[in-house]
Amino acid sequence: MKTLKVVLLFMATSGLFFSFAHAVDGVALEKASIANGAKLYADPSLGTSGRTCNTCHIEMGKSKNMGMRDAKGFIGRKHFPKYFPMANRVMTLDQAVQFCIVNPLSGKPLAWDDSKLTDLTSYVNSIYTGNIAK
């Protein structure tokens, strides 16, 4: 028992003891990703057509009756993967975001590990789940 106390004391004084104060705040990172995704959702630089995600999925995706064509809002919609009529195939949410960037927005697809893709997907998923960034 004395050895354990000495080891714990050594760890605590040498900085090897885990500190919750230095742990990554995952919730804060998720909120930041959602907030960044909301900005990208309204950013025409994702493509060359001058459109944004909000051009078709108006009111930042929160409206049940959307703008152009048959674009739908995301609140209360079926979760992905699902059939995506515009692409005529079943897609995940990441794939649907990429499809919209390449097609309606006339942009280049984002790398699958690009934080922009993560942020856009986080934002749209936040609408599905009701965890919408303020």
C-alpha positions in Angstrom: 0.0 0.0 0.0 2.9 2.4 0.8 4.4 1.7 -2.6 1.1 2.6 -4.3 0.9 5.9 -2.4 4.5 6.7 -3.4 3.7 5.9 -7.1 0.5 8.1 -7.1 2.3 10.9 -5.3 5.1 10.7 -8.0 2.6 10.7 -10.8 0.7 13.7 -9.3 3.8 15.8 -8.7 5.4 14.9 -12.1 2.4 15.9 -14.2 1.8 12.3 -15.3 -1.6 12.1 -13.5 -4.6 12.6 -15.8 -6.3 15.9 -15.4 -9.9 16.5 -16.5 -9.1 20.2 -16.8 -7.0 19.4 -19.8 -9.4 16.9 -21.5 -10.8 17.8 -24.9 -14.3 19.2 -24.7 -16.1 17.1 -27.3 -19.4 18.9 -26.9 -17.8 22.3 -27.6 -16.0 20.8 -30.7 -19.4 19.4 -31.9 -21.1 22.8 -31.4 -18.3 24.5 -33.3 -18.6 22.1 -36.2 -22.4 22.7 -36.4 -21.8 26.5 -36.3 -19.2 26.3 -39.0 -21.5 24.1 -41.1 -24.3 26.7 -40.8 -21.9 29.3 -42.2 -20.9 27.0 -45.1 -24.6 26.2 -45.8 -25.0 29.8 -46.9 -21.6 30.2 -48.6 -21.6 30.4 -52.4 -17.9 29.6 -52.5 -18.7 25.9 -52.3 -19.5 26.0 -56.0 -19.4 28.2 -59.1 -23.2 28.5 -59.8 -23.7 31.3 -57.3 -26.1 29.0 -55.4 -25.8 27.9 -51.8 -27.4 25.0 -49.9 -29.9 27.6 -48.7 -30.9 28.3 -52.3 -32.9 25.1 -52.5 -33.2 24.1 -48.9 -34.5 27.5 -47.7 -34.7 28.9 -44.2 -31.4 27.1 -43.5 -33.0 23.7 -44.0 -35.6 24.3 -41.3 -38.7 24.8 -43.4 -41.0 22.0 -44.3 -41.9 23.6 -47.6 -38.7 24.4 -49.4 -37.8 26.7 -52.3 -36.7 25.4 -55.7 -38.0 22.2 -57.2 -39.0 19.5 -54.8 -36.2 20.2 -52.3 -37.4 19.3 -48.8 -36.5 20.6 -45.4 -34.6 18.4 -43.0 -36.8 18.7 -39.9 -38.8 15.5 -39.4 -37.4 13.9 -42.6 -36.3 10.3 -42.8 -32.8 9.8 -41.7 -30.0 8.8 -44.0 -29.2 6.6 -45.8 -32.2 7.0 -47.9 -33.3 7.2 -51.5 -32.3 10.5 -53.1 -34.6 11.1 -56.1 -32.3 13.7 -57.7 -29.4 11.2 -57.8 -31.7 8.2 -58.4 -29.9 6.1 -55.7 -29.6 5.5 -52.0 -27.0 7.7 -50.3 -25.6 8.5 -46.9 -25.8 12.1 -45.6 -22.2 12.7 -46.6 -22.8 11.5 -50.1 -25.9 13.7 -50.4 -24.0 16.8 -49.3 -21.3 15.9 -51.9 -23.9 15.4 -54.6 -25.4 18.8 -54.0 -22.0 20.5 -54.0 -21.0 18.9 -57.3 -24.4 19.2 -59.0 -26.6 22.1 -58.0 -23.7 24.2 -56.7 -21.4 23.2 -59.6 -18.5 22.8 -57.2 -15.6 20.3 -56.8 -16.2 17.4 -54.4 -14.7 17.9 -51.0 -12.2 15.4 -49.7 -13.9 12.8 -47.5 -11.7 13.9 -44.6 -12.2 17.7 -45.2 -13.5 19.5 -42.2 -16.0 21.4 -44.4 -17.7 18.2 -45.3 -17.8 17.2 -41.6 -19.2 20.6 -40.6 -21.9 20.7 -43.3 -22.9 17.2 -42.4 -22.9 18.1 -38.7 -25.1 21.1 -39.4 -27.7 19.1 -41.5 -27.7 16.3 -39.0 -28.3 18.8 -36.2 -31.5 19.8 -37.9 -32.6 16.2 -38.1 -31.9 15.6 -34.4 -33.2 19.0 -33.2 -29.7 19.9 -31.9 -29.6 23.1 -34.0 -26.8 25.6 -33.5 -28.0 28.9 -32.2 
